[in-house]
Amino acid sequence: MASYLWRKYADYVYNKWERTFLWDMLEPYRRPKSFTPLVTIYVAAFYIGVIGAAITEQLYKEKYWEDHPGEAVPLMKPKFYGGPWKVLKGDVLPPNE
């Protein structure tokens, strides 16, 4: 029984090496992997970010209008950027507190 198991194990190891050798020879001729899933994930993440920013800004405007009815809403401060930034049209925001 032991010699049978050793023979089966030897066949397995040899065939495993043979398969690896065969696939290594064929590897240069395979089709390249597709970038479609990666591009899809990046596009989806971009649009999720755009939608999230629009929802955040709308909630900011609604909250401002509740506190100051009838007034123009000032620009919203950037959430993830603390450095200097230029406002092209509109009032400059007060400094971050």
Backbone as a printed PyTorch tensor [residue, N CA C, xyz], in Angstrom:
tensor([[[  0.8330,  -1.2020,   0.0000],
         [  0.0000,   0.0000,   0.0000],
         [  0.8730,   1.2590,   0.0000]],

        [[  1.9500,   1.2510,   0.7940],
         [  2.8230,   2.4200,   0.8680],
         [  3.4980,   2.6780,  -0.4740]],

        [[  3.9530,   1.5820,  -1.1380],
         [  4.6220,   1.7790,  -2.4290],
         [  3.6190,   2.3020,  -3.4640]],

        [[  2.3760,   1.8950,  -3.3750],
         [  1.3360,   2.3880,  -4.2840],
         [  1.1430,   3.8960,  -4.0950]],

        [[  1.0780,   4.3430,  -2.8220],
         [  0.9120,   5.7620,  -2.5400],
         [  2.1180,   6.5680,  -3.0260]],

        [[  3.3410,   6.0190,  -2.7940],
         [  4.5280,   6.7420,  -3.2530],
         [  4.5370,   6.8540,  -4.7730]],

        [[  4.1010,   5.8080,  -5.4570],
         [  4.0610,   5.8350,  -6.9290],
         [  3.0410,   6.8680,  -7.4060]],

        [[  1.8660,   6.9100,  -6.7610],
         [  0.8400,   7.8930,  -7.1230],
         [  1.3460,   9.3110,  -6.8880]],

        [[  2.0490,   9.5230,  -5.7450],
         [  2.5870,  10.8320,  -5.4360],
         [  3.6550,  11.2380,  -6.4700]],

        [[  4.5080,  10.2950,  -6.8500],
         [  5.5420,  10.5740,  -7.8480],
         [  4.9060,  10.9290,  -9.1920]],

        [[  3.8610,  10.1980,  -9.5730],
         [  3.1580,  10.5240, -10.8220],
         [  2.5430,  11.9230, -10.7510]],

        [[  1.9660,  12.2320,  -9.6150],
         [  1.3430,  13.5540,  -9.4340],
         [  2.3880,  14.6600,  -9.5680]],

        [[  3.5240,  14.5040,  -8.8780],
         [  4.5670,  15.5250,  -8.9160],
         [  5.1200,  15.6680, -10.3310]],

        [[  5.3830,  14.5370, -11.0000],
         [  5.9410,  14.6000, -12.3480],
         [  4.9520,  15.2520, -13.3180]],

        [[  3.6870,  14.8480, -13.2130],
         [  2.6840,  15.4190, -14.1190],
         [  2.4700,  16.9060, -13.8340]],

        [[  2.5760,  17.2790, -12.5590],
         [  2.4430,  18.6910, -12.1960],
         [  3.5630,  19.4950, -12.8470]],

        [[  4.8070,  18.9940, -12.7830],
         [  5.9400,  19.6610, -13.4090],
         [  5.7510,  19.7300, -14.9240]],

        [[  5.2520,  18.6230, -15.4960],
         [  5.0520,  18.5690, -16.9440],
         [  3.9960,  19.5990, -17.3820]],

        [[  2.9060,  19.7100, -16.6180],
         [  1.8690,  20.6960, -16.9430],
         [  2.4070,  22.1140, -16.8470]],

        [[  3.1830,  22.3860, -15.7760],
         [  3.7520,  23.7160, -15.6090],
         [  4.6630,  24.0500, -16.7760]],

        [[  5.4890,  23.1100, -17.1760],
         [  6.4130,  23.3160, -18.2870],
         [  5.6470,  23.6010, -19.5750]],

        [[  4.5570,  22.8590, -19.8000],
         [  3.7450,  23.0380, -21.0040],
         [  3.0950,  24.4210, -21.0180]],

        [[  2.4870,  24.8430, -19.8860],
         [  1.8260,  26.1490, -19.8580],
         [  2.8260,  27.2900, -19.9280]],

        [[  4.0310,  27.1070, -19.3930],
         [  5.0570,  28.1460, -19.5150],
         [  5.4690,  28.3520, -20.9650]],

        [[  5.4490,  27.2930, -21.7480],
         [  5.7790,  27.4310, -23.1710],
         [  4.6650,  28.1540, -23.9240]],

        [[  3.4110,  27.9620, -23.5090],
         [  2.2830,  28.5720, -24.2130],
         [  1.9870,  30.0030, -23.7520]],

        [[  2.5440,  30.4210, -22.6240],
         [  2.2110,  31.7230, -22.0450],
         [  2.4020,  32.9040, -22.9970]],

        [[  3.4880,  32.9940, -23.7720],
         [  3.6550,  34.1620, -24.6580],
         [  2.5860,  34.2800, -25.7430]],

        [[  1.8810,  33.2070, -26.0300],
         [  0.8910,  33.2230, -27.1080],
         [ -0.5340,  33.4430, -26.6270]],

        [[ -0.7140,  33.6550, -25.3160],
         [ -2.0610,  33.8880, -24.7840],
         [ -2.5350,  35.2880, -25.0900]],

        [[ -3.8570,  35.4560, -25.1130],
         [ -4.4360,  36.8050, -25.2540],
         [ -4.1190,  37.6190, -24.0200]],

        [[ -3.8590,  38.9100, -24.1600],
         [ -3.6570,  39.7300, -22.9680],
         [ -4.9540,  39.8600, -22.1730]],

        [[ -4.8160,  40.0680, -20.8700],
         [ -6.0080,  40.2150, -20.0380],
         [ -6.7210,  41.5090, -20.3890]],

        [[ -8.0190,  41.4910, -20.2360],
         [ -8.8400,  42.6410, -20.6050],
         [ -8.7880,  43.7150, -19.5230]],

        [[ -8.7970,  44.9900, -19.9560],
         [ -8.8410,  46.1060, -19.0190],
         [-10.2760,  46.5620, -18.7520]],

        [[-11.2440,  45.9190, -19.3640],
         [-12.6330,  46.3540, -19.2280],
         [-13.1070,  46.3910, -17.7720]],

        [[-12.8740,  45.3640, -16.9520],
         [-13.3440,  45.4470, -15.5580],
         [-12.7090,  46.6030, -14.7920]],

        [[-11.4210,  46.8350, -15.0070],
         [-10.7340,  47.9160, -14.3110],
         [-11.2870,  49.2710, -14.7330]],

        [[-11.4770,  49.4730, -16.0250],
         [-12.0150,  50.7380, -16.5270],
         [-13.4310,  50.9450, -16.0100]],

        [[-14.2250,  49.8860, -15.9810],
         [-15.6010,  49.9810, -15.4830],
         [-15.6210,  50.4150, -14.0200]],

        [[-14.7350,  49.8380, -13.2170],
         [-14.6820,  50.2000, -11.7980],
         [-14.2770,  51.6650, -11.6390]],

        [[-13.2840,  52.1220, -12.4200],
         [-12.8430,  53.5130, -12.3220],
         [-13.9370,  54.4810, -12.7470]],

        [[-14.6440,  54.1690, -13.8170],
         [-15.7220,  55.0470, -14.2860],
         [-16.8410,  55.0990, -13.2520]],

        [[-17.1970,  53.9400, -12.7020],
         [-18.2520,  53.9010, -11.6750],
         [-17.8370,  54.7000, -10.4410]],

        [[-16.5860,  54.5650, -10.0190],
         [-16.1130,  55.3090,  -8.8440],
         [-16.1480,  56.8150,  -9.1040]],

        [[-15.7730,  57.2290, -10.3100],
         [-15.8070,  58.6510, -10.6460],
         [-17.2250,  59.1940, -10.5490]],

        [[-18.1860,  58.4980, -11.1650],
         [-19.5560,  58.9960, -11.1500],
         [-20.1910,  58.9160,  -9.7650]],

        [[-19.8120,  57.9340,  -8.9660],
         [-20.3010,  57.8850,  -7.5820],
         [-19.7890,  59.1040,  -6.8160]],

        [[-18.5320,  59.4830,  -7.0590],
         [-17.9850,  60.6790,  -6.4230],
         [-18.6930,  61.9450,  -6.8620]],

        [[-19.0020,  62.0420,  -8.1540],
         [-19.7070,  63.2250,  -8.6660],
         [-21.0950,  63.3280,  -8.0390]],

        [[-21.8100,  62.2100,  -7.9940],
         [-23.1570,  62.2060,  -7.4120],
         [-23.0910,  62.5230,  -5.9180]],

        [[-22.0850,  61.9620,  -5.2320],
         [-21.9270,  62.2470,  -3.7970],
         [-21.6530,  63.7200,  -3.5420]],

        [[-20.8220,  64.3430,  -4.3870],
         [-20.5330,  65.7690,  -4.2180],
         [-21.7790,  66.6120,  -4.4720]],

        [[-22.5710,  66.2340,  -5.4750],
         [-23.7960,  66.9930,  -5.7740],
         [-24.7930,  66.8870,  -4.6160]],

        [[-24.9340,  65.6930,  -4.0530],
         [-25.8490,  65.5130,  -2.9180],
         [-25.3630,  66.3100,  -1.7170]],

        [[-24.0460,  66.2720,  -1.4560],
         [-23.4900,  67.0210,  -0.3230],
         [-23.7440,  68.5130,  -0.4770]],

        [[-23.5180,  69.0290,  -1.6940],
         [-23.7280,  70.4570,  -1.9090],
         [-25.2010,  70.8280,  -1.7730]],

        [[-26.0960,  69.9830,  -2.2500],
         [-27.5240,  70.2670,  -2.1350],
         [-27.9610,  70.2830,  -0.6720]],

        [[-27.4590,  69.3310,   0.1070],
         [-27.7920,  69.3140,   1.5350],
         [-27.2590,  70.5660,   2.2370]],

        [[-26.0560,  71.0120,   1.8410],
         [-25.4880,  72.2330,   2.4060],
         [-26.3770,  73.4260,   2.0920]],

        [[-26.8480,  73.5220,   0.8500],
         [-27.7140,  74.6430,   0.4600],
         [-29.0320,  74.6210,   1.2350]],

        [[-29.6410,  73.4470,   1.3600],
         [-30.9130,  73.3480,   2.0750],
         [-30.7480,  73.7410,   3.5430]],

        [[-29.6390,  73.3140,   4.1470],
         [-29.4030,  73.6640,   5.5480],
         [-29.1960,  75.1740,   5.6820]],

        [[-28.4710,  75.7830,   4.7500],
         [-28.2380,  77.2280,   4.8060],
         [-29.5450,  77.9860,   4.6360]],

        [[-30.3880,  77.5180,   3.7030],
         [-31.6700,  78.1950,   3.4710],
         [-32.5920,  78.1020,   4.6840]],

        [[-32.5180,  76.9880,   5.4200],
         [-33.3290,  76.8760,   6.6370],
         [-32.8970,  77.9220,   7.6680]],

        [[-31.5840,  78.1390,   7.7940],
         [-31.0700,  79.0970,   8.7810],
         [-31.1600,  80.5410,   8.2940]],

        [[-31.0370,  80.7800,   6.9920],
         [-31.0420,  82.1330,   6.4140],
         [-31.9980,  82.1710,   5.2280]],

        [[-33.3190,  82.2140,   5.4610],
         [-34.2640,  82.1790,   4.3410],
         [-34.1620,  83.4320,   3.4680]],

        [[-34.2070,  83.1920,   2.1510],
         [-34.2050,  84.2860,   1.1950],
         [-32.8480,  84.8480,   0.8470]],

        [[-31.7670,  84.3690,   1.4620],
         [-30.4350,  84.8740,   1.1610],
         [-29.7500,  84.0060,   0.1120]],

        [[-28.7670,  84.6070,  -0.5530],
         [-27.9640,  83.8300,  -1.5080],
         [-27.0090,  82.9280,  -0.7390]],

        [[-26.8540,  81.7090,  -1.2110],
         [-26.0100,  80.7370,  -0.5130],
         [-24.5450,  80.9770,  -0.8910]],

        [[-23.6610,  81.1640,   0.1020],
         [-22.2440,  81.3260,  -0.2320],
         [-21.6380,  80.0050,  -0.7060]],

        [[-20.4730,  80.1050,  -1.3120],
         [-19.8050,  78.8890,  -1.7800],
         [-19.5030,  77.9630,  -0.6120]],

        [[-19.5730,  76.6820,  -0.8880],
         [-19.2760,  75.6930,   0.1360],
         [-17.7610,  75.5100,   0.2380]],

        [[-17.2550,  75.4240,   1.4490],
         [-15.8220,  75.2070,   1.6370],
         [-15.4590,  73.7970,   1.1820]],

        [[-14.2920,  73.6320,   0.5940],
         [-13.8660,  72.2740,   0.2310],
         [-13.7170,  71.4110,   1.4780]],

        [[-14.1830,  70.1650,   1.4060],
         [-14.1360,  69.2940,   2.5770],
         [-12.7700,  68.6720,   2.7950]],

        [[-12.1040,  68.2490,   1.7150],
         [-10.8670,  67.4890,   1.8630],
         [ -9.6390,  68.2710,   1.4120]],

        [[ -9.7470,  69.6130,   1.3670],
         [ -8.6100,  70.4360,   0.9560],
         [ -8.5320,  71.6340,   1.8790]],

        [[ -7.4340,  71.7460,   2.6150],
         [ -7.3030,  72.8300,   3.5700],
         [ -6.4100,  73.9550,   3.1070]],

        [[ -5.8150,  73.8310,   1.9230],
         [ -4.8820,  74.8320,   1.4360],
         [ -5.5800,  76.0240,   0.8090]],

        [[ -4.7900,  76.9390,   0.2370],
         [ -5.3810,  78.1200,  -0.3920],
         [ -6.1060,  77.7660,  -1.6840]],

        [[ -7.1760,  78.4660,  -1.9620],
         [ -7.8890,  78.2540,  -3.2150],
         [ -8.5290,  79.5520,  -3.6550]],

        [[ -8.6220,  79.7300,  -4.9570],
         [ -9.0480,  80.9940,  -5.5370],
         [-10.5180,  80.9070,  -5.9340]],

        [[-11.2800,  81.9430,  -5.6350],
         [-12.6690,  82.0140,  -6.0370],
         [-12.7390,  82.9500,  -7.2350]],

        [[-13.1750,  82.4480,  -8.3940],
         [-13.1890,  83.2640,  -9.5970],
         [-14.3330,  84.2650,  -9.5900]],

        [[-15.5370,  83.8140,  -9.2500],
         [-16.6980,  84.7120,  -9.2040],
         [-17.4400,  84.4370,  -7.9040]],

        [[-17.7130,  85.4740,  -7.1590],
         [-18.4230,  85.2850,  -5.8980],
         [-17.6020,  85.8050,  -4.7440]],

        [[-18.1390,  85.6700,  -3.5690],
         [-17.4780,  86.1730,  -2.3730],
         [-16.4560,  85.1650,  -1.8650]],

        [[-15.3850,  85.6840,  -1.2820],
         [-14.3900,  84.8270,  -0.6680],
         [-14.9350,  84.3530,   0.6660]],

        [[-14.7390,  83.0850,   0.9620],
         [-15.2490,  82.5240,   2.2080],
         [-14.3760,  82.9520,   3.3810]],

        [[-14.9440,  82.9860,   4.5710],
         [-14.1020,  83.2700,   5.7430],
         [-13.1160,  82.1330,   5.9630]],

        [[-12.0080,  82.3890,   6.6600],
         [-11.0200,  81.3290,   6.8690],
         [-11.5970,  80.1650,   7.6800]],

        [[-11.0040,  79.0060,   7.4840],
         [-11.4660,  77.8110,   8.2190],
         [-11.2600,  78.0080,   9.7100]],

        [[-12.2220,  77.5270,  10.4840],
         [-12.1460,  77.6690,  11.9420],
         [-11.6920,  76.3790,  12.5720]]])
